[in-house]
Amino acid sequence: MTTGTKKKADAKNPAPLVRRKKGKDGDENGDSTPKESLRGRSKRNILTPRQQETLKLLVEGMTNKQIADILKISVKTVDAHRASIMTRLQIHSLAGLVKYAIRTGLTSMD
């Protein structure tokens, strides 16, 4: 018996079944927001509730530090949310995020 080697699959020895770890949404690659689940959703619903909170505070002019203090999270987490928001929405500037937030009713021009 040898250790550390894999047997080839053949008619006598079929390949062993491999179980993959499932993510939060039940997908098999562990990604909690698979692209398939984003299809058919409205633009606003693409964001998680926490990302929506973060975006609202961002477009109201708050700094990452202020947002972190309000939401009781680290500044790095705010940075991660901001990057994730921009990636999901395919918007690459704060001005674009402001336009998006107004258009979707997340904030107003008041």
N, C-alpha and C positions, 0 to 999 in steps of 0.2 A: 504494500500500500504506500503510495507516494503522496506527499502533502505538498500543497502549493501549486498543483497543476490542475488544469481543467480538462475534463473529458470532452471529446468532440461528440456532437449529437449525431446519431445514426438511427437506423431502423430498430436496432436492439436497445439502444440507450437514448430515448428522446431527451431533448434539452430540458433541464429542470425549469419549472415555472418560477419566474422572478416576480416578487410582489414589490410594487413601487409604493413609496410613501405618498399618501394623498394629502393635498393641501387643504386649506380651510374651506374652499369652495368645491371640494370633491374632485379636483382635477388631478391627474396622475403625475404631473411634473413638479408639483409643489408650489407652483405660482399661485398666489392667492387671488389674482385678478387676471384670469386668462383672457386673451383678446376676444375669444368667442363669446364670453359673457358680457363684453362691452358692446357688442353689436346689438342694435335695436334699442339701446338705452338712450334717453335724452342726454344732451350734453351735460346738464347739471347733475344728473344721476351718475355720471361717470365717476364723480368724486365721492370719496367716503365722507361721512358726516364730519370727521375731524379735519379733513382737507378743506371742506366747505367753510368750517370755522376759521381755519388758518387763512384761507383766501379772503374771507370777509375782513379780517383784521389787517391783512396786508394792504388791501385796496383802500382801507380807511386811513392809511398812512403810518401805521405803526411799524416800529423797527422789529427785527427778529428777536431782540432781547425783550422788548415789551410784550410781544406775542408769547414768548416762552414763559414769562412771568404770569401772564393772564391765564394761559392754558395749563400751567404747572408742568411744563415739559422743558427739556433742554434746548438750547439754541441750536444744537446740531440736529435735533429732531425737527425743529421748525425749518431748518435748511433742507432736510430730507423731504418734508412735506411740500415745500415750495418747488423743489426739483421734480418731484413726482407729479405735482399739479401741472407744471409746465410741459412735462413729457406727455401726460395723458391728454391734455388739451391741444397739444402741438402749438403752444403759444410761447414765445421766447423773450418777452419783455414785460415789465411791470405795466406799461401802458396798455399792452394787449390784454393783460389780466384784468385791468380796470374796465376796459370795453366789454369783455366777456361777462364780468360780474354785473354790470349795468344791464346788458342785454338779457341776461337770464333772471334778473330780478333779485340777485343775491345782495345787491346794495343799490342805493339811489344816488343821485347827484347832489343831495342835500348836504 
